[in-house]
Amino acid sequence: MFEVVNRPALQLLRVCVCELICGQSVDASTGNTHTHRMMGLKTRLLVSLLAVLSVRSVAGSHHGGRLIPGAPFNISRNDRGLQQVVLATTYSFNNQSNDAFLFRPSAIRRAQRQIVKGIRYIVDLEISRTVCRKRDHDNILSKCDFQPKGRLHQTFQCHFEVWLIPWQQETKILVFLCGP
């Protein structure tokens, strides 16, 4: 079962629900109710929603210092699986791009892994244009230098989510968004 760790947030949720349903305010410290001029329905709904979200975010991925199964967790930028996924998505970007030059990862900003019927990687990274041209088929991406600062220098901020299902030898790119 789900156990809420943050008791004050849970108390706030109870207060908001009582105000919403009963039209009464509740003193959170004593539990006493007071009739008052009711705030607007939209405001009470918003307060209730925020209380629910605060409880949910507190209980999101950690419980007593431990990871909750199924929740995304941060991983090292040097993680072998992450490096393979980053390389595969970069090749995918290069194959779909109309640019004459190849791009390669220049920085990984955030990297998470989630275990859900396989492994889901959630990554924010930068990819930058290299000096290697696509038409030169003997290029090894890791040996391609980045374009120097100037007219041809270009970097994209990318977010991608990749789902690996190893026992089915399947890889799915769920999200791949890049922009300047």
Secondary structure, 3 states (H helix, E strand, C coil): CCCCCCHHHHHHHHHHHHHHHHCEEECCCCCCEEECCCCCHHHHHHHHHHHHHHHHHHCCCEECCEECCCCCEECCCCCHHHHHHHHHHHHHHHHHCCCCEEEEEEEEEEEEEEECCCEEEEEEEEEEEEEEECCCCCCCHHHCCECCCCCCCCEEEEEEEEEEEHHHCEEEEEEEEEEC
